[in-house]
Amino acid sequence: MDLLDFTKFRIIDAIDIVLVAALLYYLYRLVKGTVAINIFIGIVIVYAIWRLTELLQMELLSKILGGFLGVGMFALIVVFQQEIRRFLLMLGSTNFSARKRILKKFKLLSNGNENLTNVSAIVSACYKLSESKTGALIVIKRNNSLDFVMHTGDEMQLELNQPIIESIFFKNSPLHDGAIIIENNLIVATRVILPVSNDRNIPLRFGLRHRAAVGITEKTDAVSLVVSEENGQISYLKEGDFVLFDTAEELTQQLEQDLS
């Protein structure tokens, strides 16, 4: 059978190709900018090599790669278990508005460039807290769900602004311990307990706030800001690393770029 024979190409085949391309595109958008992107790209590469070995009739290598793909699909299910659960709930729901919200979470109905977060208010609050050496830990959600840490604190729905952030981290405030989580220009949780990184390469001068910021940015694609209680230094963390900046303007530009 000639694999390059296009005389039997049907309209349904074109639809099949378009649907597969759309599925891969939206899967890529779902994991873009997250730690899962490496898993997604790796599985795509392995699948392409597997198909090539089948085409070349390399039976031994084809069986090995086929078995590896089975493990890879299980890994994807583990990584995206929350998203898969929400998607299945959406399919079984008769509430159209609920479906629309979930589709937006999967970025199927959004343009991907919308940034509603008031970055200037966050940066200004950090510099104000820095002047009084008031410790602060701020986590800003991007794509990955932060539900697994939100439930450790107090869930809120506070509109984001500079005075609110300053009042939360005021030393006598009952909410100042732990982290706050920001999502879509709302403070959605306070007093959140974050996973602490065990990375031994983190300098000893950094305390638990910085280790917690490293931990959450290692496990998710969220970004984090830390204000040191000892010296008032502001740190910006992304993907488990410290991001260097010199001025408030540079920090604002970096945040806007990362959140866009």
SULGI-V707726 format. One record per run of one state. SS is the DSSP state (hx for helix, st for strand, lp for the rest). FROM is the first residue (numbers start at 1). TO is the last residue. If there is no record, write none. Layout:
<<SS & FROM & TO> <SS & FROM & TO>>
This chain:
<<lp & 1 & 10> <hx & 11 & 31> <lp & 32 & 36> <hx & 37 & 55> <lp & 56 & 58> <hx & 59 & 79> <lp & 80 & 80> <hx & 81 & 91> <lp & 92 & 95> <hx & 96 & 105> <lp & 106 & 118> <hx & 119 & 131> <lp & 132 & 135> <st & 136 & 140> <lp & 141 & 146> <hx & 147 & 150> <lp & 151 & 153> <st & 154 & 159> <lp & 160 & 161> <hx & 162 & 169> <lp & 170 & 178> <st & 179 & 183> <lp & 184 & 185> <st & 186 & 192> <lp & 193 & 207> <hx & 208 & 219> <lp & 220 & 222> <st & 223 & 227> <lp & 228 & 233> <st & 234 & 238> <lp & 239 & 240> <st & 241 & 243> <lp & 244 & 247> <hx & 248 & 259> <lp & 260 & 260>>
